[in-house]
């Protein structure tokens, strides 16, 4: 059977189609030790992490990751590795099977203990999260043993998960090895369902810490915003009583303040937006684990709601405060510019009125000069006519020079005036 011909494909179709299958959970069987490390990386460190992974695989005589890949999972000798490249960070997850003997008497071995130590210490980037997870059979351990050997009882958080098929215990504390700890007692779950549950628990811790990256930025922004708000209040008061001479100085101060506010807003807006997205992911992942209360214990959702709410509110408040301050500065700038423009228009109107007055004076002066010019030119022309009349008497001219001059004055004056008018018209038309 021949396949039907396909229409022209979108260049991103395959990548977009496979996106729903990206980073799938792995099937897991207890007992397991899992170490989850999140490294915050810039662009260069993200590329370096791929090379670092390739070095580990090369030492184990395994194939290197493909160029451009963002996810890899593989058995590496005594442990299994899962590597994921994200926008801001890189996650490394190591797991290996535990020996059940003597688990109740001592702290189980962490997965990082079987990872080459020098290689692990050289992971590119800065460590944001280090979480040790132990997945154990639910029937072999009790709560008192877990608290005694693994977790701090004072800050213990616990709940049933996966609709009662498992129990998770954690204290959200950093222990002596620099890692936080979590214990998952699994019972009656299929390996794939257990893998999905473990992945959700790891993501809760990852996104919780990523969301909190906005908190230092919010605290730093509070100092800048407080100064900017005081400066804006002083400028608003100064504008009310400012004279025309004060306005350039006030406009310069306001422009500098607007630049400072916008610069700080641009530097933190993406961080606050990312934190808001991470907080939402934490909520979603907690919903996904389907937890319910263990008797007398605080659930993960209750802990997150109580402990993360202040940080979430601080980030959201800083973002809203930045937006509000930016709008206030913009309104104040528009107000001051409008005031300056009105005064400039008033000055322009006064200048135009003065120019009109000067033009009227120039027209009057021009008319006066024009009259004097007609009289002067007429005088010189009539004088010439008088001399002509004197010479013409010897040739039989009947009128005396004075009479000839007197008769010529009206005609000469009219001709001179008409000629000047035509000259002025021709100059205006050009």
Buried (B, 14 or more C-beta within 10 A) or exposed (E): EEEEEEEEEEEEEEEEEEEEEEBEBBEBBBBBBBBBBBBBBEEEBBEBBBEBBBEBBEEEEBEBBEEEEBBBBBEBBEBBBBBBBBEBBBBBBBBBBBEEEEBBEEBBBBBBBBBBEEEBEEBBBEBBBBBBBBBBBBEBBEBEEBBEBBBEEEEBBBBBBBEEBBBBBBBBEEBEEEBBBBBBBBBEBEBEBBBBBBBBBBBBBBBBBBBBBBBEBBEBBBEBBEEBBEBBEEBBEBBEEBEEEEBEEBBEBBBEBBEBBBEBBEEBBEBBEBBBEBBEBBBEBBEBBBBEEBEEBBBBBBBBEEEBEEBBEBBBBBBEBBEEBBEBBEEBBEEBBEBBEEEEEEEEEEEEEEEEEEEEEEEEEEEEEBEEEBEEBBEEBBEEBBEBBBEBEEEEBEEEBEEBBBBBBEEBBEBBBEEBEEEEEEEEEE
